[in-house]
Amino acid sequence: MKLSGLGCQWIMLFVLMLLGSAALAQSGTIKGRVTTSDDQPAPYVTITAVGSSRNVITDEAGFYTLTKVPAGDYELEASFVGYETLKKI
């Protein structure tokens, strides 16, 4: 059976949708909390997954959630104006 025209376009669309779904499934979420040396919440700290384009700012309680992070191992970097940047694996 030979496919042509509209039938072939629908199959290509279906294949592209499957590939897109597979790509989305290969990402994850990183959650955590940043605190000060005296265990107080650290609000508004920038958290970056080094080697990716993903970053987020902590909320008032110091919590953060990085979403859509590609699968892999990352070093996290915490930075805040006036403080030394900290990196953790």
URKA-V793092 format. One record per residue. N is the residue number from 1. RES is the residue in one letter. OMEGA is omega in degrees with one decimal (none if undefined). NEAR is the number of other C-alpha atoms within 10 Angstrom. Layout:
BEGIN
[[N RES OMEGA NEAR] [N RES OMEGA NEAR]]
END
This chain:
BEGIN
[[1 M -178.7 3] [2 K 177.7 5] [3 L 176.6 9] [4 S 173.9 8] [5 G -173.5 7] [6 L 179.6 9] [7 G 179.7 10] [8 C 179.3 12] [9 Q 179.4 12] [10 W 178.6 11] [11 I 178.6 12] [12 M 178.6 12] [13 L 179.3 11] [14 F 179.4 12] [15 V 179.5 12] [16 L 177.7 12] [17 M 178.1 12] [18 L 179.4 11] [19 L 177.6 12] [20 G 178.3 11] [21 S 179.2 11] [22 A 179.5 11] [23 A 178.7 11] [24 L -177.8 12] [25 A -177.3 12] [26 Q 174.6 12] [27 S -176.4 13] [28 G -177.9 13] [29 T 174.7 11] [30 I -180.0 13] [31 K 176.6 9] [32 G 178.8 11] [33 R 177.7 14] [34 V 177.3 21] [35 T 177.6 14] [36 T -178.9 10] [37 S 176.9 8] [38 D 173.7 6] [39 D 175.0 8] [40 Q 178.3 11] [41 P 177.6 17] [42 A -178.4 18] [43 P 171.8 19] [44 Y 175.2 19] [45 V 177.4 21] [46 T 178.2 17] [47 I -179.3 23] [48 T 170.1 20] [49 A -175.3 21] [50 V -179.2 16] [51 G 175.6 10] [52 S 178.1 11] [53 S -174.9 9] [54 R 172.5 14] [55 N -177.2 19] [56 V 177.4 16] [57 I 179.7 19] [58 T 177.6 21] [59 D -176.8 16] [60 E 179.4 12] [61 A 177.9 14] [62 G -179.1 18] [63 F 176.4 18] [64 Y 174.3 22] [65 T 174.0 16] [66 L -179.3 17] [67 T 177.7 14] [68 K 177.8 14] [69 V 178.7 18] [70 P -179.6 17] [71 A 179.1 11] [72 G 176.7 8] [73 D -176.8 10] [74 Y 168.4 16] [75 E 178.7 12] [76 L -179.3 17] [77 E 177.1 17] [78 A 179.9 20] [79 S -179.7 17] [80 F -177.7 15] [81 V 178.1 9] [82 G 179.5 6] [83 Y 176.8 8] [84 E 178.2 9] [85 T -178.3 11] [86 L 176.7 11] [87 K 177.9 14] [88 K 176.7 10] [89 I none 9]]
END
